[in-house]
Amino acid sequence: MKRSLIFATIILLASFSFNLYAQPQATPVKNQSSDQPYKIQATKITIGNPAYAQKVLWAWKYYDNNTLEKAADLFADDIVATLPDGTLIKGKDNFIKAMQEYRSSFASVTSEVAACTALKTPDDPGREVVTIWGMETDTNKDGTVTKVHLNEVWFFNKQGKVVEFHQLIAKDTPDKK
């Protein structure tokens, strides 16, 4: 009897210790509850295809190098883009042309990336999103320098083409002297 009691005690203690060190079960994060002030459209966001983030990083590099034509295959023919000043651009050719013209107005461009990630949701299975944050330093042809903080959102379709693009900019605060 003593042996059975000791054996039962060991099993009980072992089960408690395993529970203490066991990893908790991963539960999906819910970004929607009854007390939220807004209805959130995408409720189950997960990490998307990292290849899309890589494509966006290369597009940034091509823009910096003034070789944006290298990224032309990345965009769908029916892309829709919104720019920080409210400009709406429709169509791949128009988008590439506008970006090349704008980039050509600078002597040089240097970007720094703070974060870049791909996201997806079953709420919109036909698209994945890449969001990128960074800083762009533009040197004008007269030598003046402007720094801006960028936040861009790139929507990819199932064919891996960018169908929607949004860019937000905040001017950097000037250096204090």
C-alpha positions, 0 to 999 in steps of 0.5 A: 500500500505504501508503495502504491501511495508513493507511486501515485504521489510521484505521478501526481507531482510529475503531472503538476510539474509538466503543467508548470513548464508546458507551453500555453496553447496558442490562441488566435488574437481577436481584434474585435470585441463588443466594446470597440468604437469601430468595426474592424474589417480584417479580423484574423491577420497573420504574417503573409508571404515574405517574398512580397516584402522582398519585392517591395524592398527591391522596388525601394532600391530601384527607386533610390537608384533611379532604375524604377523600370526594373520593377515594372513587372511588379505592377498589375496593368490596372494598379490604382495608387494614391499619393500623399497630396491626394493624387490618384493614378490609374494604370501601370504605365501612368504609375511608372511614368509618374514615379520616374518623373518625380524621382528624376527631379532629385539629384539623389535619393537615399532610403532607410527602412525601419520595418517591412512586413507582409500580412494576410487575412482570410477576410480578403483571401485574394490579396496580401498586403506589404506595409513598409515604414522608413525614412527617405533623404532627397537631395534636390538638384540645387543641393538642398536636402529634404527628409521625409518619413514614409509609410506605404501599403502595397496590395498584391493580388493572387498573381503576385502583382501590385494592384493597389498602392498607398503612400503617406508622408510626414516631413522630418523635423529640422535639426536643432542648432 
